[in-house]
Amino acid sequence: MASAEKRWIALNKLVMRCDCYGTPQWTEESNRRKNPLNGWLSDIQMMEIIAMGIACSQNARSKQVSELIRSGVFASAFADFDIAQLSKLDPEMIVQCNWRELGSIRFKGKVQRIVECARVVKKIALEFGSFAQYVDSFGIPRSIRTEADLDMFWDKFHSLRRDLRERELPFFHSTTSLLQVPLSLGYDSVKPDLIVMRFARRIGLVTGDANLRSVVRQIQTYALEPGLRGALVDLAILAFSGQTDARNLLRQRFCPSSDPCRHKACELGQNSLCIAFKQ
């Protein structure tokens, strides 16, 4: 694993490159992540996030799933994510009527999971007023500014995870998937998906067996610096590493999807901060 100093330098250069090559859309989204709205997302919005998370899982091709989501077919198949309506639907009928269009999500079982999630979210919303208020009830710090905040984040996050297991919410049992929930609600969270973990390996945040929590916590620790937030660093990694929906936020492409990298304009490689870089 690279020294802490080298890892922080790499993350500094990452954020600086994104600011330098960012489009107006990058500026808009990065500002939103720096200063998230305090208002709640509705249950419809949360259900959409949950459904999209399930659709994109298990190595589904992100480009094809993104096209499906943008087409409006995905929302239509799942009752526009209205939990009251979606929770009543028969997953087999959704598959029977829509699988030709939904096939890019890869597995028919995901349809069952989405409907089951809607049923659990509906019960939670009836109990707490909304799913967002339920998450807030655990006391997870929205903004992590100190080490104490960071410790509290993980303590409360694991309480949320245990409770959702007891409520039998499908799919969101794992650290990776569940971290998307607070991230979407404006908390200082990072989702350690394959792209984030690939970048983490390249700059030495992790070696050997991937420790998801360790990577996220290191990014959150780095983001304790003034003017940064974990969600912003998450966005920078996705854009810099070429994630389908985020790469167009930058005017130039950087990380390739596989080793080695020979991108001469990448400061991380030129400064020996990335193990994938080869002259």
C-alpha positions in Angstrom: 0.0 0.0 0.0 1.3 3.5 -0.9 2.2 5.9 1.9 -0.5 8.1 3.2 1.2 11.1 1.7 1.3 9.7 -1.8 -2.3 8.6 -1.5 -3.4 12.1 -0.5 -1.3 13.7 -3.3 -3.0 11.3 -5.8 -6.4 12.3 -4.6 -5.5 16.0 -4.7 -4.4 15.7 -8.3 -7.5 13.8 -9.1 -9.8 16.6 -7.8 -7.6 19.2 -9.5 -7.7 17.5 -12.8 -11.5 17.2 -12.7 -11.8 20.9 -11.8 -9.4 21.7 -14.7 -11.1 19.6 -17.3 -14.6 19.8 -16.0 -17.6 20.8 -18.2 -20.3 23.2 -16.9 -22.2 20.0 -15.9 -19.2 19.0 -13.7 -19.3 22.4 -12.0 -23.0 22.1 -11.4 -22.9 18.5 -10.1 -19.7 19.1 -8.0 -21.3 22.1 -6.4 -24.4 20.1 -5.7 -22.4 17.5 -3.9 -20.5 20.1 -1.9 -23.7 21.8 -0.8 -26.5 19.2 -0.9 -30.1 20.3 -0.3 -31.4 19.7 3.2 -34.8 18.7 1.9 -35.8 15.1 1.7 -36.0 13.0 -1.4 -39.5 11.7 -1.9 -40.3 8.0 -1.6 -40.8 7.9 -5.4 -37.3 9.4 -5.8 -35.8 6.9 -3.3 -37.5 4.0 -5.0 -36.1 5.1 -8.3 -32.6 5.1 -6.8 -33.2 1.7 -5.3 -34.5 0.2 -8.6 -31.6 1.7 -10.6 -29.1 0.3 -8.1 -30.5 -3.2 -8.5 -30.7 -2.8 -12.3 -27.0 -1.8 -12.6 -25.8 -4.6 -10.3 -24.2 -8.0 -11.2 -22.1 -6.7 -14.1 -25.0 -5.4 -16.1 -23.6 -3.2 -18.9 -23.8 0.3 -17.6 -24.2 1.9 -21.0 -27.1 -0.3 -22.0 -28.8 0.1 -18.6 -28.3 3.9 -18.7 -30.0 4.0 -22.2 -32.9 1.9 -20.8 -33.4 4.2 -17.9 -33.2 7.4 -20.1 -35.8 5.9 -22.5 -38.5 5.9 -19.9 -39.3 2.3 -20.4 -37.7 1.3 -17.1 -39.9 3.7 -15.1 -43.0 2.7 -17.0 -42.4 -1.0 -16.3 -42.2 -0.2 -12.5 -45.2 2.0 -12.1 -43.1 5.2 -12.3 -41.6 4.1 -8.9 -44.8 4.8 -7.0 -44.4 2.5 -4.0 -48.2 2.1 -3.5 -48.7 0.9 -7.0 -45.4 -0.9 -7.5 -45.8 -2.9 -4.3 -49.1 -4.4 -5.7 -47.6 -5.6 -9.0 -46.9 -9.2 -9.9 -43.2 -9.5 -10.8 -43.9 -12.4 -13.2 -46.3 -10.1 -15.2 -43.7 -7.4 -15.3 -41.3 -9.8 -16.8 -43.9 -11.3 -19.2 -44.9 -7.9 -20.5 -41.6 -6.0 -20.5 -38.6 -8.4 -20.6 -37.8 -7.6 -24.2 -37.1 -4.0 -23.2 -35.7 -4.8 -19.7 -33.3 -7.5 -20.9 -30.2 -5.3 -20.4 -30.5 -5.6 -16.6 -29.4 -9.3 -17.3 -31.4 -11.2 -14.7 -35.1 -11.6 -14.4 -34.8 -12.1 -10.6 -34.0 -8.4 -10.3 -37.6 -7.6 -11.1 -38.7 -9.6 -8.1 -36.2 -7.8 -5.9 -37.4 -4.4 -7.1 -41.0 -5.2 -6.3 -40.0 -6.7 -2.9 -38.1 -3.5 -2.1 -41.1 -1.4 -2.9 -43.2 -3.5 -0.4 -40.6 -3.0 2.3 -40.2 0.7 1.5 -43.9 1.2 1.7 -44.1 -0.3 5.2 -41.2 1.8 6.3 -42.8 5.0 4.9 -46.0 4.2 6.7 -44.1 3.8 10.0 -41.7 6.8 9.7 -43.4 9.2 7.3 -41.0 8.5 4.5 -38.0 6.3 3.7 -35.7 9.4 4.0 -37.0 10.1 7.5 -36.3 6.5 8.4 -32.7 6.8 7.4 -32.4 10.1 9.3 -33.7 8.5 12.5 -30.4 6.5 12.8 -28.5 9.7 13.4 -25.9 9.2 10.7 -23.9 12.5 10.4 -24.7 14.2 7.1 -21.5 16.1 7.0 -18.2 14.5 8.3 -15.9 17.1 9.6 -14.0 15.3 12.4 -12.7 11.9 13.2 -15.5 11.6 15.8 -18.1 12.2 13.0 -16.4 9.5 10.9 -16.6 7.0 13.8 -20.2 7.9 14.3 -21.0 7.5 10.6 -19.9 3.9 10.6 -21.5 3.0 13.9 -24.9 4.4 12.8 -24.5 3.0 9.3 -24.1 -0.5 10.6 -27.2 0.0 12.8 -29.1 1.0 9.7 -27.7 -2.1 7.9 -28.8 -4.4 10.7 -32.3 -3.0 10.8 -32.8 -3.3 7.0 -31.7 -6.9 7.3 -34.3 -7.5 10.0 -36.9 -5.9 7.7 -35.7 -8.1 4.9 -35.0 -5.4 2.3 -33.6 -7.3 -0.7 -30.3 -6.5 -2.3 -29.2 -3.7 0.1 -27.6 -6.0 2.7 -24.0 -5.4 1.4 -21.9 -2.5 2.3 -21.4 -1.6 -1.4 -25.1 -1.4 -2.3 -26.3 0.2 1.0 -23.7 3.0 0.9 -25.6 4.3 -2.2 -28.6 5.2 0.0 -26.9 7.8 2.2 -24.9 9.0 -0.8 -28.1 9.7 -2.6 -29.6 11.5 0.4 -26.6 13.9 0.6 -24.6 12.3 3.3 -20.8 12.2 3.2 -20.8 8.7 1.7 -18.9 6.9 -1.1 -20.2 3.8 -3.0 -17.2 1.4 -3.4 -18.3 -0.1 -6.7 -15.9 -1.8 -9.2 -14.7 1.5 -10.7 -14.0 3.1 -7.4 -12.2 0.0 -6.2 -10.1 -0.2 -9.4 -9.0 3.4 -8.9 -8.3 2.7 -5.2 -6.0 -0.2 -6.2 -4.2 1.9 -8.8 -3.2 4.7 -6.3 -2.5 2.3 -3.4 -5.6 2.8 -1.2 -5.9 -1.0 -1.1 -3.8 -4.0 -2.0 -4.6 -7.7 -2.1 -8.1 -8.6 -0.9 -10.4 -5.5 -1.3 -11.5 -4.0 2.0 -14.5 -1.9 1.0 -14.9 -0.2 4.3 -11.2 0.7 4.5 -11.3 2.3 1.1 -14.4 4.3 1.8 -13.1 5.4 5.2 -9.8 6.5 3.7 -11.6 8.6 1.1 -13.8 10.1 3.8 -10.7 10.9 5.9 -9.1 12.7 2.9 -12.4 14.6 2.5 -12.0 16.1 6.0 -10.0 18.8 4.3 -11.8 22.1 4.1 -14.0 22.5 1.0 -14.2 18.8 0.3 -16.9 16.2 0.9 -16.8 12.4 0.4 -19.6 12.6 -2.2 -17.5 15.0 -4.3 -14.5 12.7 -4.2 -16.8 9.8 -5.2 -17.9 11.9 -8.2 -14.3 12.8 -9.2 -13.2 9.2 -9.1 -16.2 8.1 -11.3 -15.6 10.9 -13.8 -11.8 10.5 -14.0 -12.1 6.7 -14.2 -14.6 6.8 -17.1 -17.9 5.6 -15.5 -20.5 5.8 -18.2 -22.7 8.4 -16.7 -19.9 10.5 -15.2 -17.2 10.5 -17.8 -18.9 13.1 -20.0 -18.6 15.6 -17.1 -14.9 16.0 -18.2 -13.6 17.3 -21.5 -10.9 14.7 -21.6 -10.7 11.0 -20.8 -8.2 9.7 -18.3 -8.3 6.2 -16.7 -8.6 3.2 -19.1 -10.8 0.3 -18.1 -7.8 -2.1 -17.9 -4.1 -1.9 -17.2 -1.7 -0.7 -18.4 -2.3 3.1 -18.8 -0.2 5.2 -21.2 -2.1 8.4 -20.9 0.7 11.0 -21.0 -1.6 13.9 -19.9 -2.4 12.1 -16.6 -0.5 13.7 -13.7 -1.0 10.7 -11.5 0.9 8.5 -13.9 3.6 11.1 -14.6 4.2 11.6 -10.9 4.5 7.8 -10.2 1.2 7.9 -8.2 -0.6 5.2 -10.2 0.7 1.6 -10.5 -1.2 1.1 -13.8 0.9 3.8 -15.6 3.6 2.6 -18.1 5.8 4.8 -20.2 
